Amino acid sequence: MSELVIEKVWKEYGDQIVLEDVSLTVASRAFVALVGPSGCGKTTFLRMLLGQERPTRGAILLDGEPLPLEPGSDRGVVFQRYSVFPHLTVLGNVLLGREFSAARYKAKLFGAARRRAVDEARRLIGEVGLSGAEDKYPAQLSGGMQQRLALAQALIMKPKVLLLDEPFGALDPGIRAEIHTLMKRLWHETQMTVVMVTHDMREAFTLATRVVALERRRDRPEGKERYGATITKDISIWPPRLAGTPSIFSPDRDGPVASLGHCRDDLASSGEIQP
Ligand SMILES: Nc1ncnc2c1ncn2[C@@H]1O[C@H](COP(=O)(O)OP(=O)(O)OP(=O)(O)O)[C@@H](O)[C@H]1O
């Protein structure tokens, strides 16, 4: 379970109302794409889900509990840039979250605990297609590889909710299509709830189960700061998609194995998926 409930949330900075009266329930295992004009408050909304900002009014609940006041391991995040640490290797970047959560002050793991974490980090590095790059630094990676690394870095903490702020916006179209395939596979495998900000409608409709638009209802220049954005459209993608569940309508496009273009042997042989 990882359901997010946003109840009548407002966000104001001084006199400026950025968001007004936003209510949204994001079901467990859903993938919501958040779209809207520049400056309407999408990142602000995501930062509230992360716990970096607090609503001025209203409440945000994760599985029925108010969100903790600061970011935690139950919520992972990937930004368009700067999600990874330039002075750490690929392996170091992926291990970091584990090291911090195990030893908050020294941020180092030792012995068997470190070996287990290293094994897990290497497995994830493989999952995102970066095997062989473990000892490289982010500056030695392409943009697409850096975003794959950022995904692995977020996933090692096994977040219930993954928050993505235009994570693929700076990538070339070909690389973006590849990373979409990866993102779909990871979403199906981990069955996380995902909220992704994007400017790319094609990306929104390719990945999401639901596309939600934030907009100011009254957009007169003189009233810009007096009215915040709210949800103006909420489109459920058809045929429906759900993490971990093959689509009955388009199994070749949507489903745990479909995004790979072929059926993974382990799932097929387990009888979970029909090849
Ligand atoms: N910490 C802050 N203090 C004051 N104002 C802020 C703060 N953070 C965001 N804002 C304001 O909130 C508004 C919404 O910003 P936000 O970055 O959330 O928009 P956005 O929809 O993500 O934009 P874009 O699509 O261009 O990234 C902007 O007017 C911005 O200046």
The ligand as an SDF file (V2000), in Angstrom:
LIG
                    3D

 31 33  0  0  0  0  0  0  0  0999 V2000
   10.8190   29.0260   -2.0050 N   0  0  0  0  0  0  0  0  0  0  0  0
   10.0780   29.8830   -2.7010 C   0  0  0  0  0  0  0  0  0  0  0  0
    9.8700   31.1360   -2.2860 N   0  0  0  0  0  0  0  0  0  0  0  0
    9.0890   31.9850   -2.9620 C   0  0  0  0  0  0  0  0  0  0  0  0
    8.4620   31.6780   -4.1140 N   0  0  0  0  0  0  0  0  0  0  0  0
    8.6330   30.4610   -4.5900 C   0  0  0  0  0  0  0  0  0  0  0  0
    9.4340   29.4790   -3.9170 C   0  0  0  0  0  0  0  0  0  0  0  0
    9.3960   28.3280   -4.6410 N   0  0  0  0  0  0  0  0  0  0  0  0
    8.6190   28.5650   -5.7210 C   0  0  0  0  0  0  0  0  0  0  0  0
    8.1560   29.8450   -5.6800 N   0  0  0  0  0  0  0  0  0  0  0  0
    7.2650   30.4560   -6.6770 C   0  0  0  0  0  0  0  0  0  0  0  0
    6.1960   29.5640   -6.9010 O   0  0  0  0  0  0  0  0  0  0  0  0
    5.7730   29.6240   -8.2600 C   0  0  0  0  0  0  0  0  0  0  0  0
    5.6930   28.2190   -8.8120 C   0  0  0  0  0  0  0  0  0  0  0  0
    7.0050   27.6950   -8.9740 O   0  0  0  0  0  0  0  0  0  0  0  0
    7.2800   26.1960   -9.4020 P   0  0  0  0  0  0  0  0  0  0  0  0
    8.7440   26.0530   -9.5850 O   0  0  0  0  0  0  0  0  0  0  0  0
    6.5930   25.2920   -8.4640 O   0  0  0  0  0  0  0  0  0  0  0  0
    6.5320   26.1280  -10.8240 O   0  0  0  0  0  0  0  0  0  0  0  0
    6.5890   25.0110  -11.9370 P   0  0  0  0  0  0  0  0  0  0  0  0
    5.1890   24.7950  -12.3970 O   0  0  0  0  0  0  0  0  0  0  0  0
    7.3310   23.8260  -11.4540 O   0  0  0  0  0  0  0  0  0  0  0  0
    7.4250   25.7480  -13.0640 O   0  0  0  0  0  0  0  0  0  0  0  0
    8.3260   25.1560  -14.2570 P   0  0  0  0  0  0  0  0  0  0  0  0
    7.4180   24.3320  -15.1040 O   0  0  0  0  0  0  0  0  0  0  0  0
    8.8040   26.3780  -14.9660 O   0  0  0  0  0  0  0  0  0  0  0  0
    9.4320   24.3710  -13.6250 O   0  0  0  0  0  0  0  0  0  0  0  0
    6.7660   30.5320   -8.9830 C   0  0  0  0  0  0  0  0  0  0  0  0
    6.1790   31.7900   -9.1420 O   0  0  0  0  0  0  0  0  0  0  0  0
    7.9340   30.5950   -8.0420 C   0  0  0  0  0  0  0  0  0  0  0  0
    8.5970   31.8280   -8.1480 O   0  0  0  0  0  0  0  0  0  0  0  0
  1  2  1  0
  2  3  1  0
  2  7  2  0
  3  4  2  0
  4  5  1  0
  5  6  2  0
  6  7  1  0
  6 10  1  0
  7  8  1  0
  8  9  2  0
  9 10  1  0
 10 11  1  0
 11 12  1  0
 11 30  1  0
 12 13  1  0
 13 14  1  0
 13 28  1  0
 14 15  1  0
 15 16  1  0
 16 17  2  0
 16 18  1  0
 16 19  1  0
 19 20  1  0
 20 21  2  0
 20 22  1  0
 20 23  1  0
 23 24  1  0
 24 25  2  0
 24 26  1  0
 24 27  1  0
 28 29  1  0
 28 30  1  0
 30 31  1  0
M  END
$$$$
